[in-house]
Amino acid sequence: MANMSPKKNPIPEQDPNVRNKNFEEVALGYTVEMAVDEANRCLNCPRPACMSGCPVNVKIPQFIARVREQDFKGAYHKILEDSSLPAICGRVCPQEKQCESKCVRGIKGEPVGIGRLERFVADWYREHGTEKTAKPASNGVKVAVVGSGPSGLACAAQLGGRGHAVTVFERADRPGGLLMYGIPNMKLEKRIVERRVALMAAEGIVFRTGVDVGRDLSAQDLLKDYDAVVLCCGAAEARDLKVPGREGGDVYFAVDFLKATTKSLLDSDLKDGQYVSAKGKNVVIIGGGDTGNDCVGTALRHGCRSVVQLEMMPRLPDQRADDNRWPEWPRVCKTDYGQEEAIALFGADPRIYQTTVTEILRDEKGALTGVRTVKLTGDLKPVEGSEQTLKCELLLIAAGFLGPQDYVPAAFGVERTPRTCVQTAAGRYATSVPRVFTAG
């Protein structure tokens, strides 16, 4: 029976004042009844615009139709035709800006909860699926994949399924890249990543951790030993803050802050103390996007004294037309889990809009004591007389990324784009160097 409600079925979550004291996933997932009811909101459009918003063209109406029929196994296999990581994508893919932004139901209400349904299907299959993994027959082709983040895992799974002998090289001590260390447990429990890696290993894919290609292992050696190399290194070059006082302690890139916490959680449940602690500190975060929100949630779980999140962009789209909004507009405006928890704990949204840091303040011993900020106009120009000082003993920079770190592309000698990414042929993954490809 069609469900014409203009609202999505809400996804059950931990209470903000409970979850801000643990590192378990915030969202609890749909029940069978919720998933079927949400699937009944899909109109099964003859020309499904939602698919055009999906980077891997998952057959969205078809998998949702199977959910509606309670054929959850069939729904899972329908997703697998195009996506190798349904349990992961269902949790962390930015559906609001991709498939769901194209959903017809979103014209006069909320779009269908496509991501929530994908997560439900993957979780149901994890609990009820019975198929055993099978190692495909080898075709004799050897491929090295550099990096085991989302693109590395997806690439390795696709190539392995075609019979290639795939070895994935990861510089960290665990496979998963961004999925393992960049995204907090609250959004993606690491057992989800570990299970996917284990399944891939059972299918014959080899994972070599603790190997930093371009430093520990040369490009020449890889090209000598493998028929092809795929660079899936991610955009790990963080955008820095260039203001007086930047040099010194207690200023960290968000990714390093998040990685240290996750690694300590995995190694010792935070008992080893090998992480950047926000406990008892006034924390300021520069950046209002997803990563900044993750820093808010993590700082709260550490037991910070206060947390402020600075965002350069306005809270509202001001004079910008609907077709020329800020790229991060949907993410900046919505209240995510970290901000919800801060509101529940401190009584106010931690975000301050149209504001940036102009100076980092330190005492005579060099210890971080605060930051000086200034308000910005809609055109990001400083507002005269709007300077303010915020207490701060821990400053986290979550201002985005500039592309891959230079040493891997340089080691292979591939051409770069003006924005520092790896240059590829139009519509293809081939780089300027024979037998070297890239993805992500």
Secondary structure, DSSP 8 states (H G I E B T S, - for coil): -----SS-----B--HHHHTT--S-SB----HHHHHHHHTT----SS-HHHHTSTT---HHHHHHHHHTT-HHHHHHHHHTT-S-HHHHHHHS-GGGTGGGG-GGGSSS----HHHHHHHHHHHHHHH-----------S-EEEEE--SHHHHHHHHHHHHTT-EEEEEESSSSTTTIIIIIS-TTTS-HHHHHHHHHHHHHTT-EEEES--BTTTB-HHHHHHH-SEEEE------B----STT-SSSSEEEHHHHHHHHHHHHHHHTTTT--S---TT-EEEEE--SHHHHHHHHHHHHHT-SEEEEEESS-SS-TT--GGG--TTHHHHHS--HHHHHHHHHHSS--EEESEEEEEEEE-TT--EEEEEEEEB-TTS-B-TT--EEEE-SEEEE---B-SS-THHHHHHT--B-TTSSB---TTS-B-SSTTEEE--
